[in-house]
Amino acid sequence: MGVGMITFLLVLANFIVSYNGFNNRRFYNRLVFQVEKILVYKDYKRLITSGFLHVGWVHLLFNMFTLYAFGGSLENTLGSLPYLLLYFASLLGGNLLSLFIHRNHAGYRSVGASGAIAGVIFGAIALYPNLAISFFLIPLPIPSWVFGLLYMLVSIYGIKSKKDNVGHDAHLGGALIGMAIAILFNPSVLVTNYIPILIISVPALIFLYIIITKPHFLLVDNYFFRNQEDFYNIDHKYNQERANRQKEIDRILEKIHKKGMKSLTREEKELLKQQSKSLK
């Protein structure tokens, strides 16, 4: 089956937004997934917009090739609207799981359509568990359900170990949501494909239960994690900014005491004005 119109439009949108992000850093920073911007500043659009950004051409091309390879057949099977729902729900679900896992890492940032694409892949696996999948370095194709199981185990290990900079949490969340929505629109597969579906989903669901009920399970101590400057507690970040702001206000008040109001710069007057508003 050929590529569907929705898949084509999604690929096009990813290329347009990512290209703008490559060339405009301010545009990129307004759309990127960042825990602090979402939880503290309530900029919830980033849960979706970050899924149309990529870190570079290789990242973008790999994701779009995968979407093209799996999206066409899934779109034709589900129909345009269910397929679109699956794509965006998987994107949102993947980012929400990432937000939950990194909720205390204020500076954590990520981009990419991988959560949505994981949903597309696993939606297709739920419907066609025996579909043959082959890779460049593996000469023999493997059933899609075997690929799905390996993918889940790699994602679980990646979340737990935090040894790389890959968004395994978004992959896992997106994959589970995509599989669930595909089953919702085709419930008959629970009868015909229940064994591969259980083999794939049970380890992931057990892992999610553990990290929700026992958050300390995700505590790690490795070189990569310790050397990530962006991993800092949101409360610590807020208190630090508040302390720095108060020091600046004290400095300005001391300046007024010594030199008068006219000695203040425009920036200092604006900061003082903002401080007076916050106290009302």
Buried (B, 14 or more C-beta within 10 A) or exposed (E): EEBBEBBBEBBEEBBEBBEBBBEEEEBBEBBBBBBBBBBBEEBEEBBBBBBBBBBEEEBBEBBBEBBBBBBBBBBBBBEBEBBBBBBBBBBBBBBBBBBBBBBBBBBBBBBBBBBBBBBBBBBBBBBBBEBEBEEEEEEEEBBBBBBBBEBBBBBBEBBBBBEEEBBBBBBBBBBBBBBBBBBEBBEEBEEEBEEBBEBBBEBBEEBBEBBEEEEEEBEEEEEEBEEEEEBBEBEEBEEEEEEEBEEBBEEBEEBBEEEEEEEBEEEBEEBBEEBEEEEE
